[in-house]
Amino acid sequence: MRIKTIIFFCLFVLFGKTFAAENFVDFSSGDWQLAKDGKISIYVSKTDERGVMKAAKNLCQDLLKVTGIAPQFVDNASNAT
């Protein structure tokens, strides 16, 4: 019985991660572009609540860390990139 337990444990360690792994990055069709022509625009309305503005500022900080591009706030959707 002890041998079976050891074999099961070894198989679990070897193959358990393979079955548990998930694909977190997917490059299939339908992807969207984060930055266009070296620019990122975040659309915010002048009438948005303070919490929305704080979330947008936090998003800008995150995007700067990920892309190295400082996003700009725009208040008119037609000015967004």
Rosetta blueprint (number, residue, H / E / L):
1 M L
2 R H
3 I H
4 K H
5 T H
6 I H
7 I H
8 F H
9 F H
10 C H
11 L H
12 F H
13 V H
14 L H
15 F H
16 G H
17 K H
18 T H
19 F H
20 A H
21 A L
22 E L
23 N L
24 F L
25 V L
26 D L
27 F L
28 S L
29 S L
30 G L
31 D L
32 W L
33 Q L
34 L L
35 A L
36 K E
37 D L
38 G L
39 K E
40 I L
41 S E
42 I E
43 Y E
44 V L
45 S L
46 K L
47 T L
48 D L
49 E L
50 R H
51 G H
52 V H
53 M H
54 K H
55 A H
56 A H
57 K H
58 N H
59 L H
60 C H
61 Q H
62 D H
63 L H
64 L H
65 K H
66 V H
67 T H
68 G L
69 I L
70 A L
71 P L
72 Q E
73 F E
74 V E
75 D L
76 N L
77 A H
78 S H
79 N H
80 A L
81 T L
